[in-house]
Amino acid sequence: MIDKSRIHRIENASIRDRDGASVGKVKQVFPADDDGSAAYISVATGLLGTSESLVPAEDATFDGMDVHVGYTKDAIKDAPTLGRDRTLSPSEANAVRKHYGLSHVGAATGDMGDRDENLDQAGTGTPGSDDTEGAGANPPA
């Protein structure tokens, strides 16, 4: 996570994908409403930085030179772009999150933060447990 006090330091920093490949440069940072940490980063990509893609920044790190994100270069280059007004609406943020396979902003998640987890555990394991090993098994007689 890139906290509020470090946002200004990442402006124009290089972005590196999960494999360490250079993707582009930080163009704009969008802070989170709750704590001001970086929520999304606009990345200038392509020849002469003429294209711009958005990437979630919640797991991004900054080593003093480069911003490292947990996504591939191809995923970043194919990501949604910023609208003409250079702001990030909630629907645009959700489109970015969907592109990267993340839950929507404000979406319910399971107890481990997994958006695909069955929240009520209906039909799996012992009621009230996360045990799925017993799913479909007959109860002891």
C-alpha positions as CSV (number, residue, x, y, z in Angstrom):
1,M,0.0,0.0,0.0
2,I,1.2,3.5,-0.8
3,D,0.1,5.7,2.1
4,K,-1.1,9.3,1.9
5,S,2.3,10.7,2.9
6,R,4.1,8.9,-0.1
7,I,1.6,9.7,-2.9
8,H,3.5,12.8,-4.1
9,R,6.8,10.7,-4.2
10,I,5.4,8.3,-6.8
11,E,4.5,10.9,-9.4
12,N,6.3,10.1,-12.6
13,A,7.8,6.9,-11.1
14,S,8.2,3.9,-13.3
15,I,5.6,1.1,-12.9
16,R,6.8,-2.5,-12.8
17,D,4.5,-5.4,-13.3
18,R,4.5,-8.5,-11.1
19,D,7.4,-10.0,-13.0
20,G,9.5,-6.8,-12.8
21,A,8.9,-5.7,-16.4
22,S,8.6,-2.0,-17.0
23,V,5.0,-0.9,-18.0
24,G,5.1,2.8,-18.0
25,K,5.1,5.9,-15.8
26,V,2.7,7.1,-13.1
27,K,0.5,9.8,-14.6
28,Q,-2.0,10.4,-11.9
29,V,-2.9,8.9,-8.5
30,F,-6.4,8.6,-7.1
31,P,-6.6,8.5,-3.3
32,A,-8.9,6.3,-1.3
33,D,-11.8,8.2,0.4
34,D,-11.3,6.6,3.8
35,D,-7.6,7.1,4.5
36,G,-6.1,9.0,1.5
37,S,-3.8,6.1,0.5
38,A,-3.4,5.4,-3.2
39,A,-6.5,3.6,-4.5
40,Y,-5.8,3.7,-8.3
41,I,-2.9,4.7,-10.4
42,S,-3.2,6.0,-14.0
43,V,-0.2,4.6,-16.0
44,A,1.1,6.3,-19.2
45,T,1.9,3.4,-21.5
46,G,2.7,2.8,-25.1
47,L,5.0,4.7,-27.5
48,L,5.8,8.1,-25.9
49,G,3.3,7.4,-23.2
50,T,0.3,8.2,-25.4
51,S,-1.9,5.5,-23.9
52,E,-3.1,5.5,-20.4
53,S,-4.4,2.6,-18.3
54,L,-5.7,2.3,-14.7
55,V,-4.5,-0.1,-12.1
56,P,-5.7,-0.7,-8.5
57,A,-3.0,0.4,-6.0
58,E,-4.1,-1.3,-2.8
59,D,-1.3,-3.9,-3.0
60,A,1.2,-1.6,-4.8
61,T,4.6,-0.9,-3.2
62,F,7.2,1.8,-3.8
63,D,10.9,1.1,-3.4
64,G,12.0,4.7,-3.8
65,M,12.4,4.4,-7.6
66,D,9.7,2.2,-9.0
67,V,6.1,1.3,-8.1
68,H,5.5,-2.4,-8.2
69,V,2.0,-3.8,-8.8
70,G,0.7,-7.4,-8.8
71,Y,-0.6,-7.5,-12.3
72,T,0.9,-8.4,-15.7
73,K,2.0,-5.9,-18.2
74,D,-0.6,-7.2,-20.7
75,A,-3.4,-6.9,-18.1
76,I,-2.4,-3.3,-17.4
77,K,-2.2,-2.3,-21.0
78,D,-5.6,-3.8,-21.7
79,A,-7.2,-2.1,-18.6
80,P,-9.9,0.5,-18.8
81,T,-8.7,4.1,-19.4
82,L,-9.6,7.3,-17.6
83,G,-12.5,9.4,-18.9
84,R,-12.1,12.7,-20.6
85,D,-12.8,14.7,-17.5
86,R,-9.7,13.1,-15.8
87,T,-11.8,12.0,-12.8
88,L,-12.6,8.5,-11.7
89,S,-16.3,7.8,-11.1
90,P,-17.5,4.9,-9.0
91,S,-18.7,3.1,-12.2
92,E,-15.2,3.5,-13.8
93,A,-13.6,2.3,-10.6
94,N,-15.8,-0.8,-10.6
95,A,-15.0,-1.4,-14.3
96,V,-11.3,-1.3,-13.4
97,R,-11.8,-3.7,-10.5
98,K,-13.8,-6.1,-12.7
99,H,-11.0,-6.1,-15.3
100,Y,-8.5,-7.2,-12.7
101,G,-10.9,-9.8,-11.2
102,L,-11.5,-7.8,-7.9
103,S,-14.7,-7.3,-6.1
104,H,-16.7,-4.2,-6.7
105,V,-16.3,-1.2,-4.4
106,G,-18.6,-1.8,-1.5
107,A,-19.4,-5.4,-2.5
108,A,-19.8,-7.9,0.3
109,T,-17.0,-10.4,0.7
110,G,-16.6,-13.6,2.8
111,D,-14.8,-13.7,6.1
112,M,-11.4,-14.0,4.4
113,G,-12.1,-11.2,1.9
114,D,-12.9,-13.7,-0.9
115,R,-15.6,-12.4,-3.1
116,D,-16.4,-15.9,-4.4
117,E,-16.7,-17.4,-1.0
118,N,-20.2,-18.6,-0.1
119,L,-21.1,-16.1,2.6
120,D,-23.6,-18.3,4.3
121,Q,-21.8,-21.6,3.8
122,A,-25.2,-23.2,2.9
123,G,-24.9,-26.9,2.1
124,T,-21.2,-27.2,2.9
125,G,-19.7,-28.9,5.9
126,T,-21.0,-28.6,9.4
127,P,-23.3,-25.6,10.0
128,G,-21.4,-22.7,11.3
129,S,-18.0,-24.0,10.1
130,D,-15.9,-23.3,7.0
131,D,-15.3,-27.1,6.6
132,T,-16.1,-28.1,3.1
133,E,-14.5,-31.5,3.4
134,G,-17.7,-33.0,4.6
135,A,-19.9,-31.4,1.9
136,G,-22.2,-34.1,0.5
137,A,-21.1,-36.6,3.1
138,N,-23.7,-38.5,5.2
139,P,-24.0,-37.5,8.8
140,P,-22.9,-40.1,11.4
141,A,-25.7,-42.4,12.4
